[in-house]
């Protein structure tokens, strides 16, 4: 489903009594043999039903966005912790590298001087 960019909870129903909707009202009046006011009410009911569906989809989209953001934050935390552990391990290895290495020796063997 395509992403909903406008919050349908904030959208107001159009005024179906305006001249812009005359063609739709006339078609409904002729088809259903009702008055123009009743046709405008039918249009408003249809719009409301469609908007209610969009509201549900919006809520699902918001929930999915929150879950995705939480998962992304958790992954970033895990990555940060992993980097910190690597840095700590590297810092503990650094002093060990700086310690002078002793020559290997064999017990009970006399030293040979050059």
N, CA, C and O atoms as a Tinker XYZ file with bonds, in Angstrom:
   456  protein
     1  N      0.846000   -1.175000    0.000000    73     2
     2  CA     0.000000    0.000000    0.000000    64     1     3
     3  C      0.893000    1.240000    0.000000    63     2     4     5
     4  O      1.890000    1.288000    0.720000    81     3
     5  N      0.538000    2.238000   -0.803000    73     3     6
     6  CA     1.368000    3.447000   -0.832000    64     5     7
     7  C      1.333000    4.181000    0.513000    63     6     8     9
     8  O      0.358000    4.102000    1.261000    81     7
     9  N      2.407000    4.884000    0.791000    73     7    10
    10  CA     2.525000    5.616000    2.058000    64     9    11
    11  C      1.529000    6.765000    2.101000    63    10    12    13
    12  O      1.375000    7.510000    1.134000    81    11
    13  N      0.850000    6.897000    3.249000    73    11    14
    14  CA    -0.101000    7.991000    3.446000    64    13    15
    15  C      0.693000    9.178000    3.974000    63    14    16    17
    16  O      1.379000    9.066000    4.990000    81    15
    17  N      0.605000   10.317000    3.286000    73    15    18
    18  CA     1.401000   11.478000    3.662000    64    17    19
    19  C      0.613000   12.508000    4.460000    63    18    20    21
    20  O      1.205000   13.346000    5.139000    81    19
    21  N     -0.721000   12.456000    4.386000    73    19    22
    22  CA    -1.564000   13.412000    5.108000    64    21    23
    23  C     -2.370000   12.653000    6.150000    63    22    24    25
    24  O     -3.000000   11.639000    5.848000    81    23
    25  N     -2.344000   13.152000    7.370000    73    23    26
    26  CA    -3.082000   12.520000    8.459000    64    25    27
    27  C     -4.584000   12.668000    8.205000    63    26    28    29
    28  O     -5.098000   13.786000    8.239000    81    27
    29  N     -5.307000   11.560000    7.950000    73    27    30
    30  CA    -6.740000   11.648000    7.662000    64    29    31
    31  C     -7.569000   12.072000    8.873000    63    30    32    33
    32  O     -8.733000   12.442000    8.721000    81    31
    33  N     -6.988000   12.023000   10.066000    73    31    34
    34  CA    -7.695000   12.488000   11.258000    64    33    35
    35  C     -7.853000   14.005000   11.260000    63    34    36    37
    36  O     -8.726000   14.542000   11.943000    81    35
    37  N     -7.015000   14.688000   10.501000    73    35    38
    38  CA    -7.041000   16.147000   10.461000    64    37    39
    39  C     -7.825000   16.699000    9.274000    63    38    40    41
    40  O     -8.041000   17.908000    9.187000    81    39
    41  N     -8.250000   15.833000    8.364000    73    39    42
    42  CA    -8.945000   16.269000    7.153000    64    41    43
    43  C    -10.439000   16.417000    7.439000    63    42    44    45
    44  O    -11.060000   15.550000    8.053000    81    43
    45  N    -10.998000   17.536000    6.980000    73    43    46
    46  CA   -12.434000   17.764000    7.154000    64    45    47
    47  C    -13.178000   17.319000    5.899000    63    46    48    49
    48  O    -12.647000   17.370000    4.789000    81    47
    49  N    -14.399000   16.890000    6.100000    73    47    50
    50  CA   -15.232000   16.447000    4.971000    64    49    51
    51  C    -15.559000   17.637000    4.077000    63    50    52    53
    52  O    -15.835000   18.730000    4.573000    81    51
    53  N    -15.531000   17.432000    2.766000    73    51    54
    54  CA   -15.896000   18.519000    1.860000    64    53    55
    55  C    -17.393000   18.820000    1.944000    63    54    56    57
    56  O    -18.189000   17.993000    2.390000    81    55
    57  N    -17.745000   20.009000    1.509000    73    55    58
    58  CA   -19.159000   20.402000    1.474000    64    57    59
    59  C    -19.726000   19.935000    0.135000    63    58    60    61
    60  O    -19.501000   20.568000   -0.897000    81    59
    61  N    -20.462000   18.822000    0.159000    73    59    62
    62  CA   -20.978000   18.229000   -1.074000    64    61    63
    63  C    -22.183000   18.975000   -1.639000    63    62    64    65
    64  O    -22.746000   18.566000   -2.654000    81    63
    65  N    -22.584000   20.077000   -0.981000    73    63    66
    66  CA   -23.675000   20.898000   -1.530000    64    65    67
    67  C    -23.127000   21.957000   -2.480000    63    66    68    69
    68  O    -23.903000   22.662000   -3.126000    81    67
    69  N    -21.811000   22.081000   -2.576000    73    67    70
    70  CA   -21.204000   23.068000   -3.475000    64    69    71
    71  C    -21.426000   22.667000   -4.935000    63    70    72    73
    72  O    -21.702000   21.510000   -5.251000    81    71
    73  N    -21.296000   23.652000   -5.798000    73    71    74
    74  CA   -21.531000   23.450000   -7.233000    64    73    75
    75  C    -20.520000   22.476000   -7.848000    63    74    76    77
    76  O    -20.825000   21.819000   -8.843000    81    75
    77  N    -19.342000   22.379000   -7.276000    73    75    78
    78  CA   -18.300000   21.484000   -7.784000    64    77    79
    79  C    -18.790000   20.039000   -7.812000    63    78    80    81
    80  O    -18.408000   19.263000   -8.687000    81    79
    81  N    -19.641000   19.684000   -6.847000    73    79    82
    82  CA   -20.129000   18.312000   -6.730000    64    81    83
    83  C    -21.495000   18.112000   -7.382000    63    82    84    85
    84  O    -22.128000   17.078000   -7.171000    81    83
    85  N    -21.958000   19.080000   -8.168000    73    83    86
    86  CA   -23.296000   19.016000   -8.776000    64    85    87
    87  C    -23.443000   17.802000   -9.688000    63    86    88    89
    88  O    -24.485000   17.146000   -9.671000    81    87
    89  N    -22.430000   17.493000  -10.477000    73    87    90
    90  CA   -22.522000   16.362000  -11.409000    64    89    91
    91  C    -22.690000   15.052000  -10.636000    63    90    92    93
    92  O    -23.516000   14.214000  -11.000000    81    91
    93  N    -21.910000   14.880000   -9.577000    73    91    94
    94  CA   -22.024000   13.660000   -8.770000    64    93    95
    95  C    -23.392000   13.596000   -8.091000    63    94    96    97
    96  O    -24.025000   12.541000   -8.062000    81    95
    97  N    -23.845000   14.724000   -7.549000    73    95    98
    98  CA   -25.165000   14.757000   -6.896000    64    97    99
    99  C    -26.265000   14.435000   -7.884000    63    98   100   101
   100  O    -27.173000   13.661000   -7.582000    81    99
   101  N    -26.185000   15.039000   -9.083000    73    99   102
   102  CA   -27.219000   14.809000  -10.103000    64   101   103
   103  C    -27.249000   13.340000  -10.521000    63   102   104   105
   104  O    -28.323000   12.769000  -10.710000    81   103
   105  N    -26.083000   12.735000  -10.665000    73   103   106
   106  CA   -26.032000   11.322000  -11.057000    64   105   107
   107  C    -26.671000   10.448000   -9.981000    63   106   108   109
   108  O    -27.421000    9.522000  -10.289000    81   107
   109  N    -26.372000   10.743000   -8.735000    73   107   110
   110  CA   -26.951000    9.965000   -7.627000    64   109   111
   111  C    -28.452000   10.205000   -7.535000    63   110   112   113
   112  O    -29.222000    9.271000   -7.310000    81   111
   113  N    -28.871000   11.470000   -7.711000    73   111   114
   114  CA   -30.315000   11.785000   -7.637000    64   113   115
   115  C    -31.083000   11.050000   -8.713000    63   114   116   117
   116  O    -32.166000   10.521000   -8.461000    81   115
   117  N    -30.526000   11.015000   -9.908000    73   115   118
   118  CA   -31.203000   10.337000  -11.009000    64   117   119
   119  C    -31.217000    8.827000  -10.791000    63   118   120   121
   120  O    -32.250000    8.181000  -10.967000    81   119
   121  N    -30.085000    8.273000  -10.413000    73   119   122
   122  CA   -29.956000    6.826000  -10.250000    64   121   123
   123  C    -30.819000    6.292000   -9.107000    63   122   124   125
   124  O    -31.485000    5.267000   -9.251000    81   123
   125  N    -30.804000    6.997000   -7.966000    73   123   126
   126  CA   -31.499000    6.495000   -6.784000    64   125   127
   127  C    -32.872000    7.139000   -6.559000    63   126   128   129
   128  O    -33.604000    6.766000   -5.642000    81   127
   129  N    -33.206000    8.114000   -7.417000    73   127   130
   130  CA   -34.499000    8.807000   -7.319000    64   129   131
   131  C    -34.669000    9.440000   -5.933000    63   130   132   133
   132  O    -35.661000    9.212000   -5.240000    81   131
   133  N    -33.652000   10.254000   -5.547000    73   131   134
   134  CA   -33.690000   10.957000   -4.266000    64   133   135
   135  C    -33.428000   12.436000   -4.501000    63   134   136   137
   136  O    -33.120000   12.838000   -5.623000    81   135
   137  N    -33.546000   13.253000   -3.456000    73   135   138
   138  CA   -33.327000   14.696000   -3.590000    64   137   139
   139  C    -31.830000   15.002000   -3.601000    63   138   140   141
   140  O    -31.006000   14.150000   -3.268000    81   139
   141  N    -31.496000   16.229000   -3.988000    73   139   142
   142  CA   -30.098000   16.662000   -4.035000    64   141   143
   143  C    -29.488000   16.679000   -2.633000    63   142   144   145
   144  O    -28.307000   16.374000   -2.466000    81   143
   145  N    -30.283000   17.031000   -1.633000    73   143   146
   146  CA   -29.794000   17.046000   -0.250000    64   145   147
   147  C    -29.459000   15.627000    0.202000    63   146   148   149
   148  O    -28.436000   15.404000    0.851000    81   147
   149  N    -30.317000   14.674000   -0.138000    73   147   150
   150  CA   -30.060000   13.274000    0.208000    64   149   151
   151  C    -28.838000   12.743000   -0.543000    63   150   152   153
   152  O    -28.060000   11.955000   -0.006000    81   151
   153  N    -28.682000   13.187000   -1.792000    73   151   154
   154  CA   -27.515000   12.778000   -2.579000    64   153   155
   155  C    -26.233000   13.324000   -1.947000    63   154   156   157
   156  O    -25.221000   12.626000   -1.883000    81   155
   157  N    -26.283000   14.574000   -1.481000    73   155   158
   158  CA   -25.121000   15.167000   -0.809000    64   157   159
   159  C    -24.798000   14.377000    0.460000    63   158   160   161
   160  O    -23.631000   14.169000    0.791000    81   159
   161  N    -25.846000   13.940000    1.166000    73   159   162
   162  CA   -25.648000   13.131000    2.368000    64   161   163
   163  C    -25.019000   11.779000    2.018000    63   162   164   165
   164  O    -24.165000   11.287000    2.755000    81   163
   165  N    -25.433000   11.180000    0.904000    73   163   166
   166  CA   -24.835000    9.911000    0.442000    64   165   167
   167  C    -23.349000   10.096000    0.136000    63   166   168   169
   168  O    -22.517000    9.264000    0.500000    81   167
   169  N    -23.032000   11.203000   -0.540000    73   167   170
   170  CA   -21.631000   11.492000   -0.847000    64   169   171
   171  C    -20.818000   11.664000    0.438000    63   170   172   173
   172  O    -19.691000   11.181000    0.539000    81   171
   173  N    -21.404000   12.358000    1.416000    73   171   174
   174  CA   -20.704000   12.569000    2.684000    64   173   175
   175  C    -20.495000   11.244000    3.416000    63   174   176   177
   176  O    -19.435000   11.025000    4.001000    81   175
   177  N    -21.492000   10.360000    3.391000    73   175   178
   178  CA   -21.360000    9.052000    4.037000    64   177   179
   179  C    -20.268000    8.222000    3.366000    63   178   180   181
   180  O    -19.484000    7.546000    4.033000    81   179
   181  N    -20.231000    8.286000    2.030000    73   179   182
   182  CA   -19.201000    7.544000    1.292000    64   181   183
   183  C    -17.814000    8.097000    1.623000    63   182   184   185
   184  O    -16.866000    7.338000    1.824000    81   183
   185  N    -17.705000    9.432000    1.677000    73   183   186
   186  CA   -16.427000   10.052000    2.008000    64   185   187
   187  C    -15.999000    9.657000    3.419000    63   186   188   189
   188  O    -14.830000    9.350000    3.652000    81   187
   189  N    -16.943000    9.666000    4.357000    73   187   190
   190  CA   -16.649000    9.321000    5.748000    64   189   191
   191  C    -16.175000    7.874000    5.861000    63   190   192   193
   192  O    -15.223000    7.584000    6.585000    81   191
   193  N    -16.836000    6.971000    5.148000    73   191   194
   194  CA   -16.429000    5.560000    5.175000    64   193   195
   195  C    -15.009000    5.407000    4.630000    63   194   196   197
   196  O    -14.195000    4.677000    5.195000    81   195
   197  N    -14.720000    6.100000    3.527000    73   195   198
   198  CA   -13.379000    6.043000    2.940000    64   197   199
   199  C    -12.349000    6.644000    3.894000    63   198   200   201
   200  O    -11.253000    6.105000    4.050000    81   199
   201  N    -12.698000    7.753000    4.525000    73   199   202
   202  CA   -11.779000    8.410000    5.456000    64   201   203
   203  C    -11.527000    7.542000    6.689000    63   202   204   205
   204  O    -10.414000    7.519000    7.215000    81   203
   205  N    -12.553000    6.831000    7.150000    73   203   206
   206  CA   -12.368000    5.927000    8.288000    64   205   207
   207  C    -11.375000    4.817000    7.943000    63   206   208   209
   208  O    -10.553000    4.430000    8.774000    81   207
   209  N    -11.457000    4.311000    6.713000    73   207   210
   210  CA   -10.501000    3.296000    6.254000    64   209   211
   211  C     -9.089000    3.874000    6.228000    63   210   212   213
   212  O     -8.129000    3.216000    6.628000    81   211
   213  N     -8.977000    5.107000    5.754000    73   211   214
   214  CA    -7.669000    5.766000    5.711000    64   213   215
   215  C     -7.129000    6.009000    7.119000    63   214   216   217
   216  O     -5.922000    5.929000    7.345000    81   215
   217  N     -8.021000    6.306000    8.063000    73   215   218
   218  CA    -7.585000    6.511000    9.454000    64   217   219
   219  C     -6.985000    5.233000   10.026000    63   218   220   221
   220  O     -5.960000    5.271000   10.706000    81   219
   221  N     -7.626000    4.103000    9.749000    73   219   222
   222  CA    -7.091000    2.820000   10.225000    64   221   223
   223  C     -5.722000    2.541000    9.601000    63   222   224   225
   224  O     -4.790000    2.112000   10.281000    81   223
   225  N     -5.621000    2.794000    8.297000    73   223   226
   226  CA    -4.342000    2.580000    7.607000    64   225   227
   227  C     -3.275000    3.521000    8.169000    63   226   228   229
   228  O     -2.116000    3.131000    8.314000    81   227
   229  N     -3.663000    4.751000    8.483000    73   227   230
   230  CA    -2.731000    5.726000    9.069000    64   229   231
   231  C     -2.219000    5.226000   10.415000    63   230   232   233
   232  O     -1.023000    5.295000   10.699000    81   231
   233  N     -3.138000    4.720000   11.244000    73   231   234
   234  CA    -2.750000    4.209000   12.560000    64   233   235
   235  C     -1.784000    3.035000   12.426000    63   234   236   237
   236  O     -0.814000    2.939000   13.178000    81   235
   237  N     -2.047000    2.145000   11.475000    73   235   238
   238  CA    -1.149000    1.008000   11.234000    64   237   239
   239  C      0.217000    1.492000   10.763000    63   238   240   241
   240  O      1.252000    0.970000   11.178000    81   239
   241  N      0.206000    2.492000    9.895000    73   239   242
   242  CA     1.453000    3.049000    9.372000    64   241   243
   243  C      2.256000    3.693000   10.505000    63   242   244   245
   244  O      3.471000    3.517000   10.583000    81   243
   245  N      1.582000    4.434000   11.375000    73   243   246
   246  CA     2.252000    5.066000   12.510000    64   245   247
   247  C      2.859000    4.014000   13.441000    63   246   248   249
   248  O      3.987000    4.165000   13.910000    81   247
   249  N      2.107000    2.958000   13.700000    73   247   250
   250  CA     2.593000    1.873000   14.558000    64   249   251
   251  C      3.825000    1.212000   13.936000    63   250   252   253
   252  O      4.815000    0.948000   14.618000    81   251
   253  N      3.746000    0.952000   12.631000    73   251   254
   254  CA     4.885000    0.342000   11.930000    64   253   255
   255  C      6.100000    1.266000   11.975000    63   254   256   257
   256  O      7.227000    0.802000   12.148000    81   255
   257  N      5.873000    2.575000   11.819000    73   255   258
   258  CA     6.977000    3.530000   11.885000    64   257   259
   259  C      7.627000    3.527000   13.266000    63   258   260   261
   260  O      8.852000    3.573000   13.382000    81   259
   261  N      6.799000    3.472000   14.313000    73   259   262
   262  CA     7.327000    3.446000   15.689000    64   261   263
   263  C      8.132000    2.175000   15.934000    63   262   264   265
   264  O      9.209000    2.221000   16.527000    81   263
   265  N      7.608000    1.046000   15.479000    73   263   266
   266  CA     8.320000   -0.220000   15.658000    64   265   267
   267  C      9.645000   -0.204000   14.904000    63   266   268   269
   268  O     10.664000   -0.674000   15.409000    81   267
   269  N      9.619000    0.339000   13.696000    73   267   270
   270  CA    10.838000    0.415000   12.889000    64   269   271
   271  C     11.868000    1.330000   13.551000    63   270   272   273
   272  O     13.058000    1.016000   13.579000    81   271
   273  N     11.404000    2.464000   14.085000    73   271   274
   274  CA    12.316000    3.392000   14.757000    64   273   275
   275  C     12.914000    2.748000   16.008000    63   274   276   277
   276  O     14.099000    2.918000   16.291000    81   275
   277  N     12.096000    2.015000   16.750000    73   275   278
   278  CA    12.590000    1.338000   17.953000    64   277   279
   279  C     13.626000    0.277000   17.586000    63   278   280   281
   280  O     14.652000    0.146000   18.253000    81   279
   281  N     13.354000   -0.472000   16.531000    73   279   282
   282  CA    14.293000   -1.505000   16.091000    64   281   283
   283  C     15.602000   -0.869000   15.622000    63   282   284   285
   284  O     16.688000   -1.359000   15.932000    81   283
   285  N     15.485000    0.230000   14.872000    73   283   286
   286  CA    16.677000    0.918000   14.388000    64   285   287
   287  C     17.502000    1.446000   15.570000    63   286   288   289
   288  O     18.729000    1.351000   15.565000    81   287
   289  N     16.822000    2.003000   16.581000    73   287   290
   290  CA    17.520000    2.510000   17.765000    64   289   291
   291  C     18.215000    1.376000   18.508000    63   290   292   293
   292  O     19.339000    1.536000   18.985000    81   291
   293  N     17.550000    0.241000   18.605000    73   291   294
   294  CA    18.143000   -0.916000   19.282000    64   293   295
   295  C     19.380000   -1.398000   18.524000    63   294   296   297
   296  O     20.399000   -1.718000   19.136000    81   295
   297  N     19.292000   -1.451000   17.200000    73   295   298
   298  CA    20.438000   -1.882000   16.392000    64   297   299
   299  C     21.599000   -0.900000   16.538000    63   298   300   301
   300  O     22.758000   -1.310000   16.606000    81   299
   301  N     21.282000    0.410000   16.585000    73   299   302
   302  CA    22.335000    1.410000   16.760000    64   301   303
   303  C     23.000000    1.258000   18.127000    63   302   304   305
   304  O     24.219000    1.380000   18.245000    81   303
   305  N     22.189000    0.989000   19.166000    73   303   306
   306  CA    22.745000    0.767000   20.500000    64   305   307
   307  C     23.658000   -0.452000   20.508000    63   306   308   309
   308  O     24.745000   -0.417000   21.085000    81   307
   309  N     23.217000   -1.527000   19.869000    73   307   310
   310  CA    24.033000   -2.737000   19.807000    64   309   311
   311  C     25.345000   -2.464000   19.078000    63   310   312   313
   312  O     26.404000   -2.931000   19.497000    81   311
   313  N     25.269000   -1.709000   17.989000    73   311   314
   314  CA    26.472000   -1.380000   17.226000    64   313   315
   315  C     27.422000   -0.523000   18.065000    63   314   316   317
   316  O     28.634000   -0.739000   18.063000    81   315
   317  N     26.852000    0.458000   18.786000    73   315   318
   318  CA    27.666000    1.309000   19.653000    64   317   319
   319  C     28.342000    0.486000   20.754000    63   318   320   321
   320  O     29.526000    0.668000   21.037000    81   319
   321  N     27.579000   -0.415000   21.368000    73   319   322
   322  CA    28.144000   -1.273000   22.416000    64   321   323
   323  C     29.258000   -2.153000   21.868000    63   322   324   325
   324  O     30.281000   -2.356000   22.522000    81   323
   325  N     29.051000   -2.673000   20.665000    73   323   326
   326  CA    30.067000   -3.520000   20.034000    64   325   327
   327  C     31.345000   -2.716000   19.785000    63   326   328   329
   328  O     32.449000   -3.204000   20.026000    81   327
   329  N     31.187000   -1.477000   19.301000    73   327   330
   330  CA    32.347000   -0.624000   19.057000    64   329   331
   331  C     33.062000   -0.287000   20.361000    63   330   332   333
   332  O     34.291000   -0.269000   20.413000    81   331
   333  N     32.286000   -0.020000   21.420000    73   331   334
   334  CA    32.894000    0.270000   22.722000    64   333   335
   335  C     33.694000   -0.922000   23.229000    63   334   336   337
   336  O     34.795000   -0.757000   23.755000    81   335
   337  N     33.144000   -2.119000   23.071000    73   335   338
   338  CA    33.855000   -3.319000   23.502000    64   337   339
   339  C     35.149000   -3.489000   22.716000    63   338   340   341
   340  O     36.187000   -3.832000   23.282000    81   339
   341  N     35.082000   -3.249000   21.410000    73   339   342
   342  CA    36.293000   -3.359000   20.579000    64   341   343
   343  C     37.330000   -2.338000   21.029000    63   342   344   345
   344  O     38.514000   -2.656000   21.136000    81   343
   345  N     36.883000   -1.107000   21.292000    73   343   346
   346  CA    37.812000   -0.067000   21.739000    64   345   347
   347  C     38.431000   -0.424000   23.083000    63   346   348   349
   348  O     39.628000   -0.225000   23.290000    81   347
   349  N     37.619000   -0.952000   23.998000    73   347   350
   350  CA    38.140000   -1.354000   25.307000    64   349   351
   351  C     39.159000   -2.479000   25.162000    63   350   352   353
   352  O     40.190000   -2.477000   25.835000    81   351
   353  N     38.872000   -3.432000   24.291000    73   351   354
   354  CA    39.814000   -4.533000   24.074000    64   353   355
   355  C     41.117000   -4.008000   23.478000    63   354   356   357
   356  O     42.202000   -4.444000   23.863000    81   355
   357  N     41.007000   -3.075000   22.542000    73   355   358
   358  CA    42.208000   -2.504000   21.929000    64   357   359
   359  C     43.016000   -1.716000   22.952000    63   358   360   361
   360  O     44.246000   -1.748000   22.929000    81   359
   361  N     42.334000   -1.007000   23.852000    73   359   362
   362  CA    43.034000   -0.227000   24.871000    64   361   363
   363  C     43.760000   -1.132000   25.856000    63   362   364   365
   364  O     44.840000   -0.785000   26.333000    81   363
   365  N     43.183000   -2.279000   26.165000    73   363   366
   366  CA    43.869000   -3.203000   27.079000    64   365   367
   367  C     45.026000   -3.903000   26.379000    63   366   368   369
   368  O     45.992000   -4.290000   27.036000    81   367
   369  N     44.952000   -4.069000   25.095000    73   367   370
   370  CA    46.042000   -4.717000   24.348000    64   369   371
   371  C     47.221000   -3.769000   24.148000    63   370   372   373
   372  O     48.367000   -4.212000   24.086000    81   371
   373  N     46.951000   -2.479000   24.046000    73   371   374
   374  CA    48.009000   -1.493000   23.807000    64   373   375
   375  C     49.103000   -1.563000   24.873000    63   374   376   377
   376  O     50.277000   -1.671000   24.518000    81   375
   377  N     48.763000   -1.506000   26.176000    73   375   378
   378  CA    49.843000   -1.580000   27.184000    64   377   379
   379  C     50.601000   -2.901000   27.126000    63   378   380   381
   380  O     51.804000   -2.934000   27.387000    81   379
   381  N     49.924000   -3.973000   26.792000    73   379   382
   382  CA    50.597000   -5.268000   26.693000    64   381   383
   383  C     51.618000   -5.256000   25.561000    63   382   384   385
   384  O     52.668000   -5.891000   25.664000    81   383
   385  N     51.318000   -4.545000   24.494000    73   383   386
   386  CA    52.255000   -4.472000   23.372000    64   385   387
   387  C     53.493000   -3.656000   23.753000    63   386   388   389
   388  O     54.585000   -3.908000   23.244000    81   387
   389  N     53.322000   -2.687000   24.641000    73   387   390
   390  CA    54.424000   -1.811000   25.009000    64   389   391
   391  C     55.388000   -2.465000   25.995000    63   390   392   393
   392  O     56.510000   -1.986000   26.158000    81   391
   393  N     54.985000   -3.527000   26.644000    73   391   394
   394  CA    55.865000   -4.221000   27.585000    64   393   395
   395  C     57.026000   -4.845000   26.809000    63   394   396   397
   396  O     56.823000   -5.420000   25.739000    81   395
   397  N     58.222000   -4.733000   27.341000    73   395   398
   398  CA    59.362000   -5.343000   26.629000    64   397   399
   399  C     59.268000   -6.866000   26.670000    63   398   400   401
   400  O     58.865000   -7.464000   27.667000    81   399
   401  N     59.643000   -7.449000   25.584000    73   399   402
   402  CA    59.603000   -8.908000   25.496000    64   401   403
   403  C     60.920000   -9.468000   26.020000    63   402   404   405
   404  O     61.998000   -8.946000   25.736000    81   403
   405  N     60.803000  -10.528000   26.781000    73   403   406
   406  CA    61.990000  -11.204000   27.296000    64   405   407
   407  C     62.449000  -12.252000   26.292000    63   406   408   409
   408  O     61.648000  -12.898000   25.617000    81   407
   409  N     63.750000  -12.394000   26.221000    73   407   410
   410  CA    64.269000  -13.449000   25.355000    64   409   411
   411  C     63.925000  -14.797000   25.965000    63   410   412   413
   412  O     63.838000  -14.948000   27.184000    81   411
   413  N     63.742000  -15.728000   25.126000    73   411   414
   414  CA    63.436000  -17.061000   25.639000    64   413   415
   415  C     64.696000  -17.663000   26.255000    63   414   416   417
   416  O     65.810000  -17.393000   25.805000    81   415
   417  N     64.512000  -18.459000   27.263000    73   415   418
   418  CA    65.658000  -19.096000   27.915000    64   417   419
   419  C     65.295000  -20.517000   28.293000    63   418   420   421
   420  O     64.128000  -20.886000   28.424000    81   419
   421  N     66.339000  -21.287000   28.460000    73   419   422
   422  CA    66.183000  -22.680000   28.858000    64   421   423
   423  C     66.767000  -22.804000   30.258000    63   422   424   425
   424  O     67.876000  -22.338000   30.519000    81   423
   425  N     66.039000  -23.415000   31.132000    73   423   426
   426  CA    66.505000  -23.556000   32.519000    64   425   427
   427  C     67.748000  -24.438000   32.568000    63   426   428   429
   428  O     67.884000  -25.381000   31.789000    81   427
   429  N     68.633000  -24.127000   33.475000    73   427   430
   430  CA    69.872000  -24.872000   33.710000    64   429   431
   431  C     70.813000  -24.863000   32.508000    63   430   432   433
   432  O     71.590000  -25.802000   32.331000    81   431
   433  N     70.758000  -23.868000   31.719000    73   431   434
   434  CA    71.675000  -23.731000   30.576000    64   433   435
   435  C     72.493000  -22.463000   30.800000    63   434   436   437
   436  O     71.923000  -21.411000   31.089000    81   435
   437  N     73.772000  -22.538000   30.678000    73   435   438
   438  CA    74.581000  -21.341000   30.931000    64   437   439
   439  C     74.392000  -20.313000   29.812000    63   438   440   441
   440  O     74.158000  -20.659000   28.654000    81   439
   441  N     74.502000  -19.045000   30.198000    73   439   442
   442  CA    74.372000  -17.964000   29.223000    64   441   443
   443  C     75.627000  -17.883000   28.375000    63   442   444   445
   444  O     76.737000  -18.092000   28.866000    81   443
   445  N     75.448000  -17.587000   27.139000    73   443   446
   446  CA    76.587000  -17.418000   26.250000    64   445   447
   447  C     76.724000  -15.939000   25.956000    63   446   448   449
   448  O     75.795000  -15.297000   25.466000    81   447
   449  N     77.862000  -15.423000   26.251000    73   447   450
   450  CA    78.107000  -14.009000   25.999000    64   449   451
   451  C     78.739000  -13.845000   24.630000    63   450   452   453
   452  O     79.539000  -14.683000   24.214000    81   451
   453  N     78.407000  -12.822000   23.954000    73   451   454
   454  CA    78.965000  -12.631000   22.613000    64   453   455
   455  C     80.394000  -12.241000   22.590000    63   454   456
   456  O     80.966000  -12.054000   21.516000    81   455
